[in-house]
Amino acid sequence: MSNRHTTMDSPLGQLTLTARGEFLTGIFYEGHWHLPPPEYFGVPTGVEDPVFALARVELEEYLDGRRTVFDVPYDAGGNTFQQKVWERLKHIPFGETVTYGELATELGDPHLAQAVGSAVGRNPISIIIPCHRVVGRHGQLTGYAGGLRNKRYLLDLEEPAVVREGKLF
C-alpha cells in the first residue's frame, strides 16, 4: 500500500489530500503548519482514486453547507496521546466549540492544555477531525494549522442559524 496524494480547490484555497491503501491520511492547507515528511505524500494520483473521490464529494458538500458528518474512511496515525485528543475532537458537535483547557480537563489534567494544543495542531485530518472547533479560554481564535482565516471560515460555516440571525440586530 503506497502513499499517494492529490489536490482540490476549495473556498479555503487548495487542499492536498493524502491516502494510504483505502484510507484518507491527511488534508493539508497551503502553508499548513506541521507538515509530515515528503514520503508521507507519496506519488500524485488523479481524481479517479476512490478514496479521493469520496473525500472530495464529502468535503465539497460540507463546504456548501450540505453535510455535517463524514463517512470517508481515514487513518490519522499519531502517538497514543494524539490519538486520544483526536478521538475527543470527533465528538465536538457540529456548530459548537470547546477550549483547550476544557479538553485537557476532560483528558484528566487541566495542566495539559499546551500538550492538547500541540496534538490539536498536528491533526492530519483537518476538517473531518474538527480541530477548528477548539478555541482559546475566552472563546478567542488561537492557532490553527490552516491559518486563522480558514478557522474563522469553518466556524462561521457551522454557526447555528439562530446565532447568525442574532448578529443581524
N, C-alpha and C positions, 0 to 999 in steps of 0.2 A: 504494500500500500504506500504509494508515494504521495508526497506533499504536492499540492498544486494551488494555484490562485487565479483569480480573475478580478476585474474591476466593474463597478457600476456607477453611473451618475445618479446623484440624488440631490434633494434640496440642501443637504449637509455638505455638498461637494462630492468629489469622487471617493467612493469607498472601495477598499481592497478586501475581498473575501478570500479566506484560505480554507482548505479542506484536506483531510487525510481519510482515505477509504470512503465510507458512507457518511462521514461526519463533518459538519462545518467546524472549523477550529479557530476561526477568527474573523472579526470585522474591524477593519482599521481605517481611520480617517487620514486625510492628507495632513502631514505634520503631527501625527499621533505620537504621544509620549510613550515611552517604554515599549518600543517595537521589539519583537523577538528577533533572533539572529536570522540572517538571509536564508538559511536552509529550511526554516520554518515555512517559507513562502513556496518553495519548490518551483515547479515548472508552470508557465502560464497555460491556461486552457480556455476553451470557449464556453459560450452560454449554453451549449447543449448538455453540459455536465449536469446530471440530475440533482446533485446537492446544491449547486449554484443556482440552477433554475428555480428550485423550490425556495431557496433563501431570497432570491431576487423578487419573486412574486410576493412573498410574505412581507419583506421589507417595504416594497412599494405600497402594498395595502396598508401597512402600519403608517407610513409617512403620508398617505392620503386620508388618514383618519378612519379607515375601514377595518382595522384589525387591532385587537388589544392583547392577544396572546399568540405565541409562535409554536409551530409544530415541527419545524425543521430539526432533524436530529443533530446534536452537537456534542463536542467533547472539548471542554475548556482546559483540561490538564491542570497544572498548578500543584503547589505543595499542599499538605494537609490543611494548614491554616487558611490559605487562599480558597481552597475548595469549600471550607466551612463558611467563609464570608460570602462567597459567590452563591452558595446554596441559599443563604439567608436573603440575598438580594432578589432571588427569583420569587420570593414571597411578598415583596413590597407591591401592594396593589396598584394597578394602573391608575394614574392620576393622583397618587399620594407620594409623600416623601418621608424619609426618616433622616436623623442626623448620624454622623459618625459616632458620636458619643452614645446615642441610643443603641446602635449596633454593637458597640463594644460592651455595653452593659448587658445586652441580651446574650452576648457570647461569653459572659462570665466575669469580665473585668473592665470597669469603666476607664481604667488607665490604658487600655489598648486602643484608644481612638486613633493614634497615629499609625499603629500597625494595621488597623482596619482600613484607614485611608490609603495606605500603601497597597494593600490587597485589592481594594476597590479600583485603584488607579492602574493595576496590572490585569484587570479583567480583559481577556482577549475577545470575548463575545459581546462587545458593546451593543447596546440597544436591546438585544434579545435577553441578555442577563442585564437587567436595568440599573446599571451603576449611576445613570444620570438622575435617579430618584434619591440619591444621597446628597444631603446639603449640610452646611455648617450649623453650628449650635443655635444661631438665631434665625435660621432659615436662609442665610445668605448663600449665594452660589460660591462654591470654592472649587479648586482644581478639578479639571475633567480632561481625561487623556485626549479627547477630541476637540478641546477648546471650549471656553465658556459660552461663546456664541451658539455652538451646537447644543450645549447642555440647556441653555435657555430655550432654544427652538423646541427641543424634545419635551421639556416641561410645559411649555405653552401648548404644544400639540395635545398633551394629555390633560390639560387643565379642565376640570369639570365645567360644564356649561353654566351652572349656577354661579360659579366664581367669576367666570368671564363676564356674565351679564351684570354682576355686581360692580364690576370695574367701569361700566359704561356711565355710571352716575356719580 
